Amino acid sequence: QVQLVESGGGSVQAGGSLRLSCAVSGDTDGRDYIMAWFRQAPGKEREWVAAVDSCGRINYAEFVKGRFTISKDNAKKPLVLQMNSLNPEDTSMFYCAADFSWTRCPVVGYGKSDRDYYYWGQGTQVTVSS
């Protein structure tokens, strides 16, 4: 059974930085994959933040472009989200998500919906104060 475990959340002041990590355990059968970060603020729907696939393609939501960087060096390394220039509107629970069902590169543009993912972590809280 594949498990995702996030870490790195915390509290920072506006303008600060945090680095989130998502460790993958279990057998992914060496398949191609897509992994992503989502976030959910209190009283709001969960929203997609960024995604990276096993073929190296990366996409970001408009509201994080230039501030956040998603990375995953290889299949065995954790998924990382480097977050800079944080503002209070970024306060959310951040979730790691993954789909390891691909036998080749995921379709371009895939992975912006939470319905695209089967595995989810428990989340890590990010709080940004003004």
Phi and psi in radians as a Rosetta constraint file:
Dihedral C 1 N 2 CA 2 C 2 CIRCULARHARMONIC -1.381 0.35
Dihedral N 2 CA 2 C 2 N 3 CIRCULARHARMONIC 2.396 0.35
Dihedral C 2 N 3 CA 3 C 3 CIRCULARHARMONIC -2.254 0.35
Dihedral N 3 CA 3 C 3 N 4 CIRCULARHARMONIC 2.522 0.35
Dihedral C 3 N 4 CA 4 C 4 CIRCULARHARMONIC -2.044 0.35
Dihedral N 4 CA 4 C 4 N 5 CIRCULARHARMONIC 2.296 0.35
Dihedral C 4 N 5 CA 5 C 5 CIRCULARHARMONIC -2.273 0.35
Dihedral N 5 CA 5 C 5 N 6 CIRCULARHARMONIC 2.044 0.35
Dihedral C 5 N 6 CA 6 C 6 CIRCULARHARMONIC -1.543 0.35
Dihedral N 6 CA 6 C 6 N 7 CIRCULARHARMONIC 2.687 0.35
Dihedral C 6 N 7 CA 7 C 7 CIRCULARHARMONIC -2.677 0.35
Dihedral N 7 CA 7 C 7 N 8 CIRCULARHARMONIC 2.900 0.35
Dihedral C 7 N 8 CA 8 C 8 CIRCULARHARMONIC 1.813 0.35
Dihedral N 8 CA 8 C 8 N 9 CIRCULARHARMONIC -0.078 0.35
Dihedral C 8 N 9 CA 9 C 9 CIRCULARHARMONIC -1.209 0.35
Dihedral N 9 CA 9 C 9 N 10 CIRCULARHARMONIC 3.003 0.35
Dihedral C 9 N 10 CA 10 C 10 CIRCULARHARMONIC 2.892 0.35
Dihedral N 10 CA 10 C 10 N 11 CIRCULARHARMONIC -2.874 0.35
Dihedral C 10 N 11 CA 11 C 11 CIRCULARHARMONIC -2.012 0.35
Dihedral N 11 CA 11 C 11 N 12 CIRCULARHARMONIC 2.306 0.35
Dihedral C 11 N 12 CA 12 C 12 CIRCULARHARMONIC -2.429 0.35
Dihedral N 12 CA 12 C 12 N 13 CIRCULARHARMONIC 2.869 0.35
Dihedral C 12 N 13 CA 13 C 13 CIRCULARHARMONIC -1.528 0.35
Dihedral N 13 CA 13 C 13 N 14 CIRCULARHARMONIC 2.776 0.35
Dihedral C 13 N 14 CA 14 C 14 CIRCULARHARMONIC -0.931 0.35
Dihedral N 14 CA 14 C 14 N 15 CIRCULARHARMONIC 2.399 0.35
Dihedral C 14 N 15 CA 15 C 15 CIRCULARHARMONIC 1.617 0.35
Dihedral N 15 CA 15 C 15 N 16 CIRCULARHARMONIC -0.191 0.35
Dihedral C 15 N 16 CA 16 C 16 CIRCULARHARMONIC -1.426 0.35
Dihedral N 16 CA 16 C 16 N 17 CIRCULARHARMONIC -3.084 0.35
Dihedral C 16 N 17 CA 17 C 17 CIRCULARHARMONIC -2.302 0.35
Dihedral N 17 CA 17 C 17 N 18 CIRCULARHARMONIC 2.649 0.35
Dihedral C 17 N 18 CA 18 C 18 CIRCULARHARMONIC -2.469 0.35
Dihedral N 18 CA 18 C 18 N 19 CIRCULARHARMONIC 2.695 0.35
Dihedral C 18 N 19 CA 19 C 19 CIRCULARHARMONIC -2.187 0.35
Dihedral N 19 CA 19 C 19 N 20 CIRCULARHARMONIC 1.998 0.35
Dihedral C 19 N 20 CA 20 C 20 CIRCULARHARMONIC -1.664 0.35
Dihedral N 20 CA 20 C 20 N 21 CIRCULARHARMONIC 2.551 0.35
Dihedral C 20 N 21 CA 21 C 21 CIRCULARHARMONIC -2.300 0.35
Dihedral N 21 CA 21 C 21 N 22 CIRCULARHARMONIC 2.555 0.35
Dihedral C 21 N 22 CA 22 C 22 CIRCULARHARMONIC -2.293 0.35
Dihedral N 22 CA 22 C 22 N 23 CIRCULARHARMONIC 1.934 0.35
Dihedral C 22 N 23 CA 23 C 23 CIRCULARHARMONIC -1.578 0.35
Dihedral N 23 CA 23 C 23 N 24 CIRCULARHARMONIC 2.423 0.35
Dihedral C 23 N 24 CA 24 C 24 CIRCULARHARMONIC -1.888 0.35
Dihedral N 24 CA 24 C 24 N 25 CIRCULARHARMONIC 2.226 0.35
Dihedral C 24 N 25 CA 25 C 25 CIRCULARHARMONIC -2.187 0.35
Dihedral N 25 CA 25 C 25 N 26 CIRCULARHARMONIC 2.742 0.35
Dihedral C 25 N 26 CA 26 C 26 CIRCULARHARMONIC 1.756 0.35
Dihedral N 26 CA 26 C 26 N 27 CIRCULARHARMONIC 3.077 0.35
Dihedral C 26 N 27 CA 27 C 27 CIRCULARHARMONIC -1.616 0.35
Dihedral N 27 CA 27 C 27 N 28 CIRCULARHARMONIC 1.964 0.35
Dihedral C 27 N 28 CA 28 C 28 CIRCULARHARMONIC -1.671 0.35
Dihedral N 28 CA 28 C 28 N 29 CIRCULARHARMONIC 0.120 0.35
Dihedral C 28 N 29 CA 29 C 29 CIRCULARHARMONIC 1.064 0.35
Dihedral N 29 CA 29 C 29 N 30 CIRCULARHARMONIC 0.301 0.35
Dihedral C 29 N 30 CA 30 C 30 CIRCULARHARMONIC 1.142 0.35
Dihedral N 30 CA 30 C 30 N 31 CIRCULARHARMONIC 0.357 0.35
Dihedral C 30 N 31 CA 31 C 31 CIRCULARHARMONIC -1.408 0.35
Dihedral N 31 CA 31 C 31 N 32 CIRCULARHARMONIC 2.862 0.35
Dihedral C 31 N 32 CA 32 C 32 CIRCULARHARMONIC -1.158 0.35
Dihedral N 32 CA 32 C 32 N 33 CIRCULARHARMONIC 2.747 0.35
Dihedral C 32 N 33 CA 33 C 33 CIRCULARHARMONIC -2.644 0.35
Dihedral N 33 CA 33 C 33 N 34 CIRCULARHARMONIC 2.938 0.35
Dihedral C 33 N 34 CA 34 C 34 CIRCULARHARMONIC -2.373 0.35
Dihedral N 34 CA 34 C 34 N 35 CIRCULARHARMONIC 2.387 0.35
Dihedral C 34 N 35 CA 35 C 35 CIRCULARHARMONIC -2.268 0.35
Dihedral N 35 CA 35 C 35 N 36 CIRCULARHARMONIC 2.643 0.35
Dihedral C 35 N 36 CA 36 C 36 CIRCULARHARMONIC -2.607 0.35
Dihedral N 36 CA 36 C 36 N 37 CIRCULARHARMONIC 2.862 0.35
Dihedral C 36 N 37 CA 37 C 37 CIRCULARHARMONIC -1.973 0.35
Dihedral N 37 CA 37 C 37 N 38 CIRCULARHARMONIC 2.366 0.35
Dihedral C 37 N 38 CA 38 C 38 CIRCULARHARMONIC -2.122 0.35
Dihedral N 38 CA 38 C 38 N 39 CIRCULARHARMONIC 2.881 0.35
Dihedral C 38 N 39 CA 39 C 39 CIRCULARHARMONIC -2.507 0.35
Dihedral N 39 CA 39 C 39 N 40 CIRCULARHARMONIC 2.706 0.35
Dihedral C 39 N 40 CA 40 C 40 CIRCULARHARMONIC -2.479 0.35
Dihedral N 40 CA 40 C 40 N 41 CIRCULARHARMONIC 2.050 0.35
Dihedral C 40 N 41 CA 41 C 41 CIRCULARHARMONIC -1.553 0.35
Dihedral N 41 CA 41 C 41 N 42 CIRCULARHARMONIC 2.727 0.35
Dihedral C 41 N 42 CA 42 C 42 CIRCULARHARMONIC -0.967 0.35
Dihedral N 42 CA 42 C 42 N 43 CIRCULARHARMONIC 2.244 0.35
Dihedral C 42 N 43 CA 43 C 43 CIRCULARHARMONIC 1.361 0.35
Dihedral N 43 CA 43 C 43 N 44 CIRCULARHARMONIC 0.090 0.35
Dihedral C 43 N 44 CA 44 C 44 CIRCULARHARMONIC -2.119 0.35
Dihedral N 44 CA 44 C 44 N 45 CIRCULARHARMONIC 2.826 0.35
Dihedral C 44 N 45 CA 45 C 45 CIRCULARHARMONIC -1.325 0.35
Dihedral N 45 CA 45 C 45 N 46 CIRCULARHARMONIC 2.710 0.35
Dihedral C 45 N 46 CA 46 C 46 CIRCULARHARMONIC -1.158 0.35
Dihedral N 46 CA 46 C 46 N 47 CIRCULARHARMONIC 2.398 0.35
Dihedral C 46 N 47 CA 47 C 47 CIRCULARHARMONIC -2.270 0.35
Dihedral N 47 CA 47 C 47 N 48 CIRCULARHARMONIC 2.562 0.35
Dihedral C 47 N 48 CA 48 C 48 CIRCULARHARMONIC -1.277 0.35
Dihedral N 48 CA 48 C 48 N 49 CIRCULARHARMONIC 2.432 0.35
Dihedral C 48 N 49 CA 49 C 49 CIRCULARHARMONIC -1.923 0.35
Dihedral N 49 CA 49 C 49 N 50 CIRCULARHARMONIC -0.909 0.35
Dihedral C 49 N 50 CA 50 C 50 CIRCULARHARMONIC -2.889 0.35
Dihedral N 50 CA 50 C 50 N 51 CIRCULARHARMONIC 2.746 0.35
Dihedral C 50 N 51 CA 51 C 51 CIRCULARHARMONIC -2.533 0.35
Dihedral N 51 CA 51 C 51 N 52 CIRCULARHARMONIC 2.648 0.35
Dihedral C 51 N 52 CA 52 C 52 CIRCULARHARMONIC -2.428 0.35
Dihedral N 52 CA 52 C 52 N 53 CIRCULARHARMONIC 2.476 0.35
Dihedral C 52 N 53 CA 53 C 53 CIRCULARHARMONIC -2.026 0.35
Dihedral N 53 CA 53 C 53 N 54 CIRCULARHARMONIC 3.041 0.35
Dihedral C 53 N 54 CA 54 C 54 CIRCULARHARMONIC -1.198 0.35
Dihedral N 54 CA 54 C 54 N 55 CIRCULARHARMONIC -0.204 0.35
Dihedral C 54 N 55 CA 55 C 55 CIRCULARHARMONIC -1.703 0.35
Dihedral N 55 CA 55 C 55 N 56 CIRCULARHARMONIC 0.146 0.35
Dihedral C 55 N 56 CA 56 C 56 CIRCULARHARMONIC 1.525 0.35
Dihedral N 56 CA 56 C 56 N 57 CIRCULARHARMONIC 0.108 0.35
Dihedral C 56 N 57 CA 57 C 57 CIRCULARHARMONIC -1.469 0.35
Dihedral N 57 CA 57 C 57 N 58 CIRCULARHARMONIC 2.433 0.35
Dihedral C 57 N 58 CA 58 C 58 CIRCULARHARMONIC -2.248 0.35
Dihedral N 58 CA 58 C 58 N 59 CIRCULARHARMONIC 2.439 0.35
Dihedral C 58 N 59 CA 59 C 59 CIRCULARHARMONIC -2.371 0.35
Dihedral N 59 CA 59 C 59 N 60 CIRCULARHARMONIC 2.569 0.35
Dihedral C 59 N 60 CA 60 C 60 CIRCULARHARMONIC -2.223 0.35
Dihedral N 60 CA 60 C 60 N 61 CIRCULARHARMONIC 2.590 0.35
Dihedral C 60 N 61 CA 61 C 61 CIRCULARHARMONIC -1.219 0.35
Dihedral N 61 CA 61 C 61 N 62 CIRCULARHARMONIC 2.598 0.35
Dihedral C 61 N 62 CA 62 C 62 CIRCULARHARMONIC -0.988 0.35
Dihedral N 62 CA 62 C 62 N 63 CIRCULARHARMONIC -0.627 0.35
Dihedral C 62 N 63 CA 63 C 63 CIRCULARHARMONIC -1.280 0.35
Dihedral N 63 CA 63 C 63 N 64 CIRCULARHARMONIC -0.114 0.35
Dihedral C 63 N 64 CA 64 C 64 CIRCULARHARMONIC -2.054 0.35
Dihedral N 64 CA 64 C 64 N 65 CIRCULARHARMONIC -0.062 0.35
Dihedral C 64 N 65 CA 65 C 65 CIRCULARHARMONIC -1.035 0.35
Dihedral N 65 CA 65 C 65 N 66 CIRCULARHARMONIC 2.302 0.35
Dihedral C 65 N 66 CA 66 C 66 CIRCULARHARMONIC 1.513 0.35
Dihedral N 66 CA 66 C 66 N 67 CIRCULARHARMONIC -0.199 0.35
Dihedral C 66 N 67 CA 67 C 67 CIRCULARHARMONIC -2.002 0.35
Dihedral N 67 CA 67 C 67 N 68 CIRCULARHARMONIC -0.670 0.35
Dihedral C 67 N 68 CA 68 C 68 CIRCULARHARMONIC -1.904 0.35
Dihedral N 68 CA 68 C 68 N 69 CIRCULARHARMONIC 2.578 0.35
Dihedral C 68 N 69 CA 69 C 69 CIRCULARHARMONIC -2.308 0.35
Dihedral N 69 CA 69 C 69 N 70 CIRCULARHARMONIC 2.165 0.35
Dihedral C 69 N 70 CA 70 C 70 CIRCULARHARMONIC -1.751 0.35
Dihedral N 70 CA 70 C 70 N 71 CIRCULARHARMONIC 2.497 0.35
Dihedral C 70 N 71 CA 71 C 71 CIRCULARHARMONIC -2.684 0.35
Dihedral N 71 CA 71 C 71 N 72 CIRCULARHARMONIC 2.670 0.35
Dihedral C 71 N 72 CA 72 C 72 CIRCULARHARMONIC -2.718 0.35
Dihedral N 72 CA 72 C 72 N 73 CIRCULARHARMONIC 1.844 0.35
Dihedral C 72 N 73 CA 73 C 73 CIRCULARHARMONIC -1.134 0.35
Dihedral N 73 CA 73 C 73 N 74 CIRCULARHARMONIC -0.688 0.35
Dihedral C 73 N 74 CA 74 C 74 CIRCULARHARMONIC -2.806 0.35
Dihedral N 74 CA 74 C 74 N 75 CIRCULARHARMONIC -3.127 0.35
Dihedral C 74 N 75 CA 75 C 75 CIRCULARHARMONIC -1.064 0.35
Dihedral N 75 CA 75 C 75 N 76 CIRCULARHARMONIC -0.456 0.35
Dihedral C 75 N 76 CA 76 C 76 CIRCULARHARMONIC -1.669 0.35
Dihedral N 76 CA 76 C 76 N 77 CIRCULARHARMONIC -0.219 0.35
Dihedral C 76 N 77 CA 77 C 77 CIRCULARHARMONIC -1.473 0.35
Dihedral N 77 CA 77 C 77 N 78 CIRCULARHARMONIC 2.681 0.35
Dihedral C 77 N 78 CA 78 C 78 CIRCULARHARMONIC -1.231 0.35
Dihedral N 78 CA 78 C 78 N 79 CIRCULARHARMONIC 2.750 0.35
Dihedral C 78 N 79 CA 79 C 79 CIRCULARHARMONIC -1.380 0.35
Dihedral N 79 CA 79 C 79 N 80 CIRCULARHARMONIC 2.360 0.35
Dihedral C 79 N 80 CA 80 C 80 CIRCULARHARMONIC -2.188 0.35
Dihedral N 80 CA 80 C 80 N 81 CIRCULARHARMONIC 2.482 0.35
Dihedral C 80 N 81 CA 81 C 81 CIRCULARHARMONIC -2.222 0.35
Dihedral N 81 CA 81 C 81 N 82 CIRCULARHARMONIC 1.900 0.35
Dihedral C 81 N 82 CA 82 C 82 CIRCULARHARMONIC -1.566 0.35
Dihedral N 82 CA 82 C 82 N 83 CIRCULARHARMONIC 2.126 0.35
Dihedral C 82 N 83 CA 83 C 83 CIRCULARHARMONIC -2.042 0.35
Dihedral N 83 CA 83 C 83 N 84 CIRCULARHARMONIC 2.072 0.35
Dihedral C 83 N 84 CA 84 C 84 CIRCULARHARMONIC -2.049 0.35
Dihedral N 84 CA 84 C 84 N 85 CIRCULARHARMONIC 2.890 0.35
Dihedral C 84 N 85 CA 85 C 85 CIRCULARHARMONIC 0.872 0.35
Dihedral N 85 CA 85 C 85 N 86 CIRCULARHARMONIC 0.812 0.35
Dihedral C 85 N 86 CA 86 C 86 CIRCULARHARMONIC -1.182 0.35
Dihedral N 86 CA 86 C 86 N 87 CIRCULARHARMONIC 2.557 0.35
Dihedral C 86 N 87 CA 87 C 87 CIRCULARHARMONIC -2.286 0.35
Dihedral N 87 CA 87 C 87 N 88 CIRCULARHARMONIC 2.873 0.35
Dihedral C 87 N 88 CA 88 C 88 CIRCULARHARMONIC -0.989 0.35
Dihedral N 88 CA 88 C 88 N 89 CIRCULARHARMONIC -0.458 0.35
Dihedral C 88 N 89 CA 89 C 89 CIRCULARHARMONIC -1.212 0.35
Dihedral N 89 CA 89 C 89 N 90 CIRCULARHARMONIC -0.232 0.35
Dihedral C 89 N 90 CA 90 C 90 CIRCULARHARMONIC -1.459 0.35
Dihedral N 90 CA 90 C 90 N 91 CIRCULARHARMONIC -0.113 0.35
Dihedral C 90 N 91 CA 91 C 91 CIRCULARHARMONIC -1.049 0.35
Dihedral N 91 CA 91 C 91 N 92 CIRCULARHARMONIC 2.052 0.35
Dihedral C 91 N 92 CA 92 C 92 CIRCULARHARMONIC -2.908 0.35
Dihedral N 92 CA 92 C 92 N 93 CIRCULARHARMONIC 2.932 0.35
Dihedral C 92 N 93 CA 93 C 93 CIRCULARHARMONIC -1.542 0.35
Dihedral N 93 CA 93 C 93 N 94 CIRCULARHARMONIC 2.209 0.35
Dihedral C 93 N 94 CA 94 C 94 CIRCULARHARMONIC -1.786 0.35
Dihedral N 94 CA 94 C 94 N 95 CIRCULARHARMONIC 2.332 0.35
Dihedral C 94 N 95 CA 95 C 95 CIRCULARHARMONIC -2.111 0.35
Dihedral N 95 CA 95 C 95 N 96 CIRCULARHARMONIC 2.449 0.35
Dihedral C 95 N 96 CA 96 C 96 CIRCULARHARMONIC -1.641 0.35
Dihedral N 96 CA 96 C 96 N 97 CIRCULARHARMONIC 2.438 0.35
Dihedral C 96 N 97 CA 97 C 97 CIRCULARHARMONIC -2.399 0.35
Dihedral N 97 CA 97 C 97 N 98 CIRCULARHARMONIC 2.668 0.35
Dihedral C 97 N 98 CA 98 C 98 CIRCULARHARMONIC -2.621 0.35
Dihedral N 98 CA 98 C 98 N 99 CIRCULARHARMONIC 2.608 0.35
Dihedral C 98 N 99 CA 99 C 99 CIRCULARHARMONIC -2.299 0.35
Dihedral N 99 CA 99 C 99 N 100 CIRCULARHARMONIC 1.990 0.35
Dihedral C 99 N 100 CA 100 C 100 CIRCULARHARMONIC -1.874 0.35
Dihedral N 100 CA 100 C 100 N 101 CIRCULARHARMONIC 0.456 0.35
Dihedral C 100 N 101 CA 101 C 101 CIRCULARHARMONIC -1.628 0.35
Dihedral N 101 CA 101 C 101 N 102 CIRCULARHARMONIC -0.039 0.35
Dihedral C 101 N 102 CA 102 C 102 CIRCULARHARMONIC -1.401 0.35
Dihedral N 102 CA 102 C 102 N 103 CIRCULARHARMONIC 2.479 0.35
Dihedral C 102 N 103 CA 103 C 103 CIRCULARHARMONIC -1.839 0.35
Dihedral N 103 CA 103 C 103 N 104 CIRCULARHARMONIC 0.003 0.35
Dihedral C 103 N 104 CA 104 C 104 CIRCULARHARMONIC -2.717 0.35
Dihedral N 104 CA 104 C 104 N 105 CIRCULARHARMONIC -3.068 0.35
Dihedral C 104 N 105 CA 105 C 105 CIRCULARHARMONIC -0.972 0.35
Dihedral N 105 CA 105 C 105 N 106 CIRCULARHARMONIC 2.334 0.35
Dihedral C 105 N 106 CA 106 C 106 CIRCULARHARMONIC -1.015 0.35
Dihedral N 106 CA 106 C 106 N 107 CIRCULARHARMONIC 2.676 0.35
Dihedral C 106 N 107 CA 107 C 107 CIRCULARHARMONIC -1.058 0.35
Dihedral N 107 CA 107 C 107 N 108 CIRCULARHARMONIC 2.407 0.35
Dihedral C 107 N 108 CA 108 C 108 CIRCULARHARMONIC -1.039 0.35
Dihedral N 108 CA 108 C 108 N 109 CIRCULARHARMONIC 2.284 0.35
Dihedral C 108 N 109 CA 109 C 109 CIRCULARHARMONIC 1.599 0.35
Dihedral N 109 CA 109 C 109 N 110 CIRCULARHARMONIC -0.180 0.35
Dihedral C 109 N 110 CA 110 C 110 CIRCULARHARMONIC -1.280 0.35
Dihedral N 110 CA 110 C 110 N 111 CIRCULARHARMONIC 2.632 0.35
Dihedral C 110 N 111 CA 111 C 111 CIRCULARHARMONIC 1.778 0.35
Dihedral N 111 CA 111 C 111 N 112 CIRCULARHARMONIC 0.262 0.35
Dihedral C 111 N 112 CA 112 C 112 CIRCULARHARMONIC -1.739 0.35
Dihedral N 112 CA 112 C 112 N 113 CIRCULARHARMONIC -0.014 0.35
Dihedral C 112 N 113 CA 113 C 113 CIRCULARHARMONIC -2.010 0.35
Dihedral N 113 CA 113 C 113 N 114 CIRCULARHARMONIC 2.538 0.35
Dihedral C 113 N 114 CA 114 C 114 CIRCULARHARMONIC -1.185 0.35
Dihedral N 114 CA 114 C 114 N 115 CIRCULARHARMONIC -0.287 0.35
Dihedral C 114 N 115 CA 115 C 115 CIRCULARHARMONIC -1.251 0.35
Dihedral N 115 CA 115 C 115 N 116 CIRCULARHARMONIC -0.219 0.35
Dihedral C 115 N 116 CA 116 C 116 CIRCULARHARMONIC -1.423 0.35
Dihedral N 116 CA 116 C 116 N 117 CIRCULARHARMONIC -0.088 0.35
Dihedral C 116 N 117 CA 117 C 117 CIRCULARHARMONIC -2.097 0.35
Dihedral N 117 CA 117 C 117 N 118 CIRCULARHARMONIC 2.473 0.35
Dihedral C 117 N 118 CA 118 C 118 CIRCULARHARMONIC -1.772 0.35
Dihedral N 118 CA 118 C 118 N 119 CIRCULARHARMONIC -0.668 0.35
Dihedral C 118 N 119 CA 119 C 119 CIRCULARHARMONIC -1.787 0.35
Dihedral N 119 CA 119 C 119 N 120 CIRCULARHARMONIC 2.431 0.35
Dihedral C 119 N 120 CA 120 C 120 CIRCULARHARMONIC -2.393 0.35
Dihedral N 120 CA 120 C 120 N 121 CIRCULARHARMONIC 2.536 0.35
Dihedral C 120 N 121 CA 121 C 121 CIRCULARHARMONIC -1.498 0.35
Dihedral N 121 CA 121 C 121 N 122 CIRCULARHARMONIC 3.095 0.35
Dihedral C 121 N 122 CA 122 C 122 CIRCULARHARMONIC -1.440 0.35
Dihedral N 122 CA 122 C 122 N 123 CIRCULARHARMONIC -0.281 0.35
Dihedral C 122 N 123 CA 123 C 123 CIRCULARHARMONIC 1.760 0.35
Dihedral N 123 CA 123 C 123 N 124 CIRCULARHARMONIC 2.700 0.35
Dihedral C 123 N 124 CA 124 C 124 CIRCULARHARMONIC -2.409 0.35
Dihedral N 124 CA 124 C 124 N 125 CIRCULARHARMONIC 2.337 0.35
Dihedral C 124 N 125 CA 125 C 125 CIRCULARHARMONIC -1.455 0.35
Dihedral N 125 CA 125 C 125 N 126 CIRCULARHARMONIC 2.335 0.35
Dihedral C 125 N 126 CA 126 C 126 CIRCULARHARMONIC -2.086 0.35
Dihedral N 126 CA 126 C 126 N 127 CIRCULARHARMONIC 2.166 0.35
Dihedral C 126 N 127 CA 127 C 127 CIRCULARHARMONIC -2.185 0.35
Dihedral N 127 CA 127 C 127 N 128 CIRCULARHARMONIC 2.182 0.35
Dihedral C 127 N 128 CA 128 C 128 CIRCULARHARMONIC -2.065 0.35
Dihedral N 128 CA 128 C 128 N 129 CIRCULARHARMONIC 2.139 0.35
Dihedral C 128 N 129 CA 129 C 129 CIRCULARHARMONIC -1.787 0.35
Dihedral N 129 CA 129 C 129 N 130 CIRCULARHARMONIC 2.628 0.35
